[in-house]
Amino acid sequence: MRRFHRESRGGALASTLLVILFLTIFAMTLANLATFDLRTVSRNAQKQMAFQAAQAGLDAVTAVLSTDPTQGKAGEAFSATLSDGSSYRVTFDASDTDMPWSANNLDSLTAEAIGYQGRNVPALHASLFSVGTSPSGEISIVESLIRLEGIPYAVAGTGNVRLRNMNVVDIDGDEAHVYSGNTSAGSLEISGLLSYISGDARSAGGINVGAVSMVGGEVEDYISPETLPQLTISNFLNPGWTPLPAGLQPAALLGPGGYVVPGDVQYAALTLANTTLYVEGDLTLGAVLGTGTIFVEGETTFLANVNMTGPNRITLFSEGDVNFLLATVFQGVVYSHGNITAAGLFEVFGAVYAVGGAAGGGGNVTLGGLLLPLSNVIYNAESTAFASFWLAQGGEAEAVRVFWRKLR
């Protein structure tokens, strides 16, 4: 009996030790799991901080380009340390092999640029890469493609807008909108045979839509006046540009670069090749072709038929009235601080803006003839983007993302 008792006590002790060992192992496992979970949570938090820093860098550089779209052309780099200790870096230096680099092609009308790892950067776009780093060294990379937008309407004026026998549509089949900032009754008129606005008709005053005309979107009258982009044209005169003679001139071909005419000038025909032309007086044109921007301190008059097709694309900023006297096909943006008038057959691939000057007056748009066929304003975001490049420099445009993804 005594032997049996001793064996029972020995078995109980062994069982107790096994239980203690099991509990110890279990406790250690739980501790390890808790430590692992804590490390995982901490690392995920660091990854999120790096991602947020990368996003902050993308937002910061996008904001910079929306007011100065020339930034990045000289290989600049942008970096900052945030309040939580994370940081970002965005570089436009292609020789920086430690991180992906950004490419600014916002100032190009037609040519693609080659970006990081052979990416094609379209004309009038910028490719951005932002690298975010957490305090512990976690890395996140985000990529974005942006362009500038400062021309939301197909046709807009701070004064009366008269559209007669007109179609106003979007080249991609989306809605194209029109706007009048005049607060009077009937400040926006859509009339004639079968005139059609694919988007909204908006006015700070009244709207008259003819019996056989149609608005595909909303008809919004007596709304609060909107602010249209107010560009100060004289700010863009560069004294370093090549001077050209004023007066009556034969046909002219102007190559890349900037040119200035110190007075009134009339060209029998004018062809631009990625040109910026500044006229300190009135500009009178016969035919016009090419790609570029024209700034005019006076009035602008097109005497002959304008027929811009294919790659031709011009942005016109005129302080005074803009008058199209004959049938017109224009690609780009027509912008005036005076009035814009086209009484004949008129077709624009881009947008038409009449923004009255600071002294008042101007801002009226009258487009389309009294007879068929219909005239057209075909809103094209690509054709308006170069105007937005100039508007951004005056704080009158914003950069928008057309593509975004997280690389890491």
C-alpha positions as CSV (number, residue, x, y, z in Angstrom):
1,M,0.0,0.0,0.0
2,R,2.8,2.4,0.8
3,R,4.5,1.7,-2.6
4,F,1.2,2.4,-4.4
5,H,0.9,5.7,-2.5
6,R,4.4,6.8,-3.4
7,E,3.9,5.9,-7.1
8,S,0.6,7.9,-7.1
9,R,2.4,11.0,-5.7
10,G,5.2,10.7,-8.3
11,G,2.6,10.5,-11.2
12,A,0.8,13.6,-9.9
13,L,4.0,15.5,-9.7
14,A,4.9,14.6,-13.3
15,S,1.5,15.6,-14.5
16,T,1.7,19.0,-12.6
17,L,5.1,19.7,-14.2
18,L,3.7,18.9,-17.7
19,V,0.8,21.2,-17.1
20,I,3.2,24.0,-15.9
21,L,5.4,23.4,-19.0
22,F,2.4,23.5,-21.3
23,L,1.2,26.7,-19.7
24,T,4.6,28.3,-19.9
25,I,4.9,27.4,-23.6
26,F,1.4,28.7,-24.2
27,A,2.2,31.9,-22.4
28,M,5.4,32.4,-24.4
29,T,3.5,31.7,-27.6
30,L,0.8,34.3,-26.7
31,A,3.6,36.8,-25.9
32,N,5.3,36.2,-29.2
33,L,2.1,36.5,-31.1
34,A,1.2,39.7,-29.3
35,T,4.7,41.1,-30.0
36,F,4.4,40.0,-33.7
37,D,1.0,41.7,-33.9
38,L,2.4,44.8,-32.4
39,R,5.2,44.9,-34.8
40,T,2.8,44.3,-37.7
41,V,0.5,47.1,-36.5
42,S,3.5,49.4,-36.1
43,R,4.8,48.6,-39.5
44,N,1.4,49.1,-41.2
45,A,1.1,52.4,-39.4
46,Q,4.5,53.4,-40.8
47,K,3.5,52.3,-44.3
48,Q,0.4,54.4,-44.0
49,M,2.4,57.4,-42.9
50,A,4.7,56.9,-45.9
51,F,1.7,56.7,-48.2
52,Q,0.2,59.8,-46.8
53,A,3.5,61.7,-47.1
54,A,3.7,60.6,-50.8
55,Q,0.2,61.9,-51.3
56,A,1.1,65.2,-49.6
57,G,4.0,65.6,-52.0
58,L,1.8,64.9,-55.0
59,D,-0.8,67.5,-53.8
60,A,1.9,70.1,-53.0
61,V,3.6,69.9,-56.5
62,T,0.2,69.8,-58.2
63,A,-0.6,73.0,-56.4
64,V,2.7,74.6,-57.5
65,L,2.1,73.7,-61.1
66,S,-1.4,75.1,-61.0
67,T,0.0,78.6,-60.4
68,D,3.4,78.2,-62.1
69,P,3.3,75.6,-64.8
70,T,6.9,76.3,-65.8
71,Q,8.2,74.7,-62.6
72,G,10.2,71.5,-63.1
73,K,11.6,72.5,-66.5
74,A,15.0,73.1,-65.0
75,G,15.2,69.8,-63.0
76,E,13.9,71.2,-59.7
77,A,13.2,69.0,-56.7
78,F,10.5,69.5,-54.1
79,S,10.8,68.0,-50.6
80,A,9.5,68.6,-47.1
81,T,9.3,66.9,-43.7
82,L,5.8,66.7,-42.2
83,S,4.7,67.2,-38.6
84,D,4.6,63.5,-37.9
85,G,8.2,63.0,-39.0
86,S,7.5,61.5,-42.4
87,S,8.8,63.2,-45.5
88,Y,8.2,63.4,-49.3
89,R,10.4,64.1,-52.3
90,V,9.4,64.9,-55.9
91,T,12.2,65.4,-58.3
92,F,12.2,66.5,-62.0
93,D,15.9,65.6,-62.3
94,A,16.2,62.8,-64.8
95,S,19.7,62.1,-63.6
96,D,18.5,61.2,-60.1
97,T,18.7,57.4,-60.3
98,D,17.7,56.9,-56.7
99,M,14.0,57.4,-57.3
100,P,11.5,57.8,-60.1
101,W,11.5,61.3,-61.6
102,S,8.8,63.6,-62.9
103,A,8.4,65.3,-66.3
104,N,6.6,68.6,-67.0
105,N,5.2,68.8,-70.6
106,L,2.5,71.4,-69.8
107,D,4.0,74.0,-72.2
108,S,4.1,71.8,-75.3
109,L,1.3,72.1,-77.8
110,T,1.9,69.0,-79.8
111,A,5.0,67.0,-78.9
112,E,5.1,64.1,-76.4
113,A,7.9,64.0,-73.9
114,I,9.7,60.9,-72.6
115,G,9.4,60.4,-68.9
116,Y,10.5,57.9,-66.3
117,Q,11.1,54.4,-67.6
118,G,10.2,55.5,-71.1
119,R,6.7,56.7,-70.3
120,N,5.1,58.9,-72.9
121,V,4.0,62.2,-71.4
122,P,1.4,63.8,-73.7
123,A,1.5,67.4,-74.8
124,L,-0.1,69.7,-72.2
125,H,0.4,67.2,-69.3
126,A,2.8,66.5,-66.5
127,S,3.9,63.1,-65.2
128,L,4.5,63.2,-61.4
129,F,6.1,60.7,-59.0
130,S,6.1,61.4,-55.3
131,V,8.2,59.3,-52.9
132,G,7.0,59.3,-49.2
133,T,9.2,58.0,-46.4
134,S,8.0,57.2,-42.8
135,P,10.2,58.0,-39.7
136,S,11.2,54.3,-39.6
137,G,12.2,54.2,-43.3
138,E,9.1,52.7,-44.9
139,I,8.7,53.8,-48.5
140,S,5.6,54.5,-50.6
141,I,5.5,55.8,-54.2
142,V,2.5,57.3,-56.0
143,E,2.2,58.3,-59.6
144,S,-0.1,60.9,-61.3
145,L,-0.7,62.4,-64.7
146,I,-2.1,66.0,-64.5
147,R,-3.3,68.7,-66.9
148,L,-4.5,72.2,-66.4
149,E,-8.1,73.4,-66.6
150,G,-9.2,77.0,-66.7
151,I,-11.9,76.9,-69.4
152,P,-14.9,74.9,-68.1
153,Y,-17.4,76.4,-70.6
154,A,-17.6,76.0,-74.4
155,V,-19.1,79.5,-74.7
156,A,-19.1,82.1,-71.9
157,G,-19.4,85.8,-71.5
158,T,-19.7,88.3,-68.7
159,G,-22.2,90.2,-70.9
160,N,-24.9,89.0,-73.3
161,V,-24.5,85.7,-75.1
162,R,-26.3,85.3,-78.4
163,L,-26.2,81.9,-80.2
164,R,-28.1,81.7,-83.5
165,N,-28.3,78.6,-85.6
166,M,-25.6,77.1,-83.4
167,N,-24.7,73.6,-82.1
168,V,-22.6,73.6,-78.9
169,V,-21.4,70.1,-78.2
170,D,-18.4,68.2,-76.7
171,I,-15.9,66.5,-79.0
172,D,-16.0,63.3,-76.8
173,G,-19.8,63.2,-76.6
174,D,-20.0,64.7,-73.1
175,E,-22.0,67.8,-72.2
176,A,-20.8,71.2,-73.3
177,H,-22.1,74.2,-71.3
178,V,-22.8,77.9,-72.0
179,Y,-22.9,80.8,-69.6
180,S,-23.9,84.5,-69.6
181,G,-22.9,86.7,-66.6
182,N,-25.3,89.5,-67.5
183,T,-28.1,89.9,-65.0
184,S,-30.7,91.3,-67.4
185,A,-33.7,89.5,-68.8
186,G,-32.8,87.5,-71.9
187,S,-29.1,87.8,-71.4
188,L,-28.6,84.3,-72.9
189,E,-30.4,83.7,-76.2
190,I,-30.4,80.4,-78.0
191,S,-32.4,80.8,-81.2
192,G,-32.6,80.0,-84.9
193,L,-33.5,76.7,-86.6
194,L,-32.6,73.6,-84.5
195,S,-29.9,75.3,-82.3
196,Y,-28.7,72.7,-79.8
197,I,-26.8,72.9,-76.5
198,S,-25.7,69.5,-75.4
199,G,-25.1,70.6,-71.8
200,D,-26.5,73.3,-69.4
201,A,-27.5,76.8,-70.3
202,R,-26.7,79.0,-67.4
203,S,-27.2,82.7,-66.9
204,A,-27.1,85.3,-64.1
205,G,-30.1,86.8,-65.9
206,G,-32.9,85.4,-68.1
207,I,-32.6,82.8,-70.8
208,N,-34.6,82.7,-74.0
209,V,-34.6,79.4,-75.8
210,G,-36.3,79.4,-79.3
211,A,-39.3,77.3,-80.1
212,V,-37.2,75.0,-82.4
213,S,-34.0,75.1,-80.3
214,M,-33.1,72.7,-77.6
215,V,-31.0,72.4,-74.4
216,G,-29.9,68.9,-73.5
217,G,-29.0,69.8,-69.9
218,E,-30.5,72.1,-67.4
219,V,-31.7,75.6,-68.1
220,E,-30.6,77.6,-65.1
221,D,-31.5,81.3,-65.1
222,Y,-30.9,84.0,-62.5
223,I,-28.1,82.1,-60.8
224,S,-25.4,83.8,-58.8
225,P,-22.9,85.3,-61.2
226,E,-19.8,83.2,-61.7
227,T,-16.2,84.4,-61.9
228,L,-14.7,83.8,-65.3
229,P,-10.9,83.8,-65.7
230,Q,-9.6,87.3,-65.8
231,L,-6.2,87.4,-67.6
232,T,-4.0,90.5,-67.5
233,I,-2.7,90.4,-71.0
234,S,0.0,93.1,-70.5
235,N,1.7,90.8,-67.9
236,F,2.9,88.6,-70.7
237,L,4.9,91.2,-72.7
238,N,8.5,90.1,-72.6
239,P,11.0,92.8,-73.6
240,G,13.5,90.1,-74.5
241,W,11.3,88.8,-77.4
242,T,12.4,89.4,-81.0
243,P,10.9,92.7,-82.4
244,L,8.9,92.7,-85.6
245,P,7.9,95.6,-87.8
246,A,4.4,97.1,-87.5
247,G,2.1,98.3,-90.3
248,L,1.0,96.5,-93.4
249,Q,3.0,93.2,-93.8
250,P,3.0,90.4,-96.4
251,A,2.6,86.8,-95.5
252,A,4.8,85.8,-92.5
253,L,6.1,82.6,-91.1
254,L,7.2,82.9,-87.4
255,G,9.3,80.1,-85.9
256,P,9.6,78.9,-82.3
257,G,10.1,81.6,-79.7
258,G,8.7,85.0,-78.7
259,Y,8.0,88.0,-81.0
260,V,6.7,91.5,-80.3
261,V,5.1,94.1,-82.6
262,P,5.3,97.7,-81.2
263,G,2.0,98.9,-82.7
264,D,-0.8,98.0,-85.1
265,V,0.0,95.3,-87.7
266,Q,-1.8,93.7,-90.6
267,Y,-0.6,90.4,-92.1
268,A,-1.8,89.1,-95.4
269,A,-1.4,85.7,-93.9
270,L,0.3,84.4,-90.7
271,T,1.7,81.0,-89.9
272,L,3.0,80.2,-86.4
273,A,5.3,77.3,-85.5
274,N,5.1,77.0,-81.7
275,T,5.3,80.8,-81.6
276,T,4.3,83.4,-79.0
277,L,3.4,86.7,-80.7
278,Y,2.6,89.9,-78.8
279,V,1.0,92.8,-80.6
280,E,1.0,96.2,-78.8
281,G,-1.8,97.6,-81.0
282,D,-4.5,96.2,-83.2
283,L,-4.0,93.0,-85.2
284,T,-5.6,92.4,-88.6
285,L,-5.3,89.0,-90.2
286,G,-6.0,87.3,-93.5
287,A,-5.4,83.6,-93.2
288,V,-3.9,82.2,-90.1
289,L,-2.4,78.7,-89.5
290,G,0.0,76.9,-87.1
291,T,0.5,76.4,-83.4
292,G,1.1,79.0,-80.7
293,T,-0.3,81.9,-78.8
294,I,-1.2,85.5,-79.8
295,F,-1.5,88.3,-77.3
296,V,-3.2,91.5,-78.6
297,E,-3.4,94.8,-76.6
298,G,-6.0,96.2,-79.1
299,E,-8.7,94.7,-81.3
300,T,-8.3,91.6,-83.5
301,T,-10.0,91.3,-86.9
302,F,-10.0,88.3,-89.2
303,L,-10.6,89.6,-92.8
304,A,-10.5,86.4,-94.7
305,N,-11.8,82.9,-94.3
306,V,-10.0,81.1,-91.5
307,N,-9.5,77.4,-92.1
308,M,-7.6,75.8,-89.3
309,T,-7.7,72.0,-89.5
310,G,-5.5,69.1,-88.6
311,P,-2.7,69.9,-86.1
312,N,-3.3,73.7,-86.3
313,R,-4.1,75.1,-82.8
314,I,-3.9,78.7,-81.7
315,T,-4.8,80.5,-78.4
316,L,-5.9,84.1,-78.9
317,F,-5.9,86.6,-76.0
318,S,-7.3,90.0,-77.2
319,E,-7.8,93.1,-75.0
320,G,-10.2,94.5,-77.5
321,D,-13.0,93.1,-79.7
322,V,-12.5,90.0,-81.8
323,N,-14.3,90.1,-85.2
324,F,-14.6,87.2,-87.7
325,L,-15.9,88.7,-90.9
326,L,-16.1,85.6,-93.1
327,A,-16.6,81.8,-92.7
328,T,-14.3,80.5,-90.0
329,V,-12.9,77.2,-88.8
330,F,-10.7,77.9,-85.7
331,Q,-9.0,75.4,-83.4
332,G,-8.1,76.6,-80.0
333,V,-9.4,79.3,-77.7
334,V,-10.7,82.8,-78.5
335,Y,-10.5,85.0,-75.4
336,S,-11.3,88.7,-75.3
337,H,-11.8,91.5,-72.8
338,G,-14.1,93.1,-75.4
339,N,-16.8,91.5,-77.5
340,I,-16.6,88.5,-79.8
341,T,-18.6,88.5,-83.0
342,A,-18.9,86.0,-85.9
343,A,-21.9,86.7,-88.1
344,G,-21.1,84.1,-90.7
345,L,-20.6,80.4,-90.7
346,F,-18.5,79.8,-87.6
347,E,-16.9,76.6,-86.3
348,V,-14.6,76.4,-83.3
349,F,-12.9,73.3,-81.9
350,G,-12.1,74.6,-78.4
351,A,-13.9,77.4,-76.6
352,V,-15.0,81.1,-76.9
353,Y,-14.7,83.4,-73.9
354,A,-15.6,87.1,-73.7
355,V,-14.6,88.4,-70.2
356,G,-15.3,92.1,-69.8
357,G,-12.4,94.2,-68.7
358,A,-11.9,95.7,-65.2
359,A,-13.1,99.1,-66.4
360,G,-16.4,97.5,-67.4
361,G,-17.9,97.0,-70.9
362,G,-17.3,94.2,-73.3
363,G,-18.0,90.6,-72.5
364,N,-20.6,90.0,-75.2
365,V,-20.6,87.0,-77.5
366,T,-22.6,86.9,-80.8
367,L,-22.1,83.8,-82.8
368,G,-23.8,82.2,-85.8
369,G,-25.6,83.6,-88.9
370,L,-29.3,84.1,-89.5
371,L,-29.3,81.4,-92.2
372,L,-28.5,77.7,-92.4
373,P,-26.2,75.7,-92.3
374,L,-25.7,75.5,-88.5
375,S,-22.5,76.9,-87.0
376,N,-20.7,74.9,-84.3
377,V,-18.7,75.3,-81.2
378,I,-17.2,71.9,-80.4
379,Y,-15.7,71.9,-76.9
380,N,-12.3,70.2,-76.8
381,A,-10.4,69.9,-73.5
382,E,-7.2,69.3,-75.4
383,S,-7.6,72.4,-77.5
384,T,-8.3,74.5,-74.4
385,A,-5.5,73.1,-72.3
386,F,-2.9,75.5,-73.7
387,A,-5.0,78.5,-72.9
388,S,-5.1,77.1,-69.4
389,F,-1.3,77.0,-69.3
390,W,-1.3,80.8,-69.6
391,L,-4.3,81.3,-67.3
392,A,-2.5,79.3,-64.6
393,Q,0.3,81.8,-64.6
394,G,-2.3,84.4,-63.6
395,G,-3.8,82.2,-60.9
396,E,-6.9,81.5,-63.1
397,A,-6.6,77.7,-63.6
398,E,-6.2,74.6,-61.6
399,A,-4.3,71.3,-62.1
400,V,-6.5,68.2,-62.3
401,R,-5.5,64.5,-62.2
402,V,-6.4,62.5,-65.2
403,F,-4.6,59.4,-63.9
404,W,-3.4,58.1,-60.5
405,R,-2.0,54.9,-59.1
406,K,0.1,53.6,-56.1
407,L,3.3,52.0,-57.3
408,R,4.4,50.9,-53.8
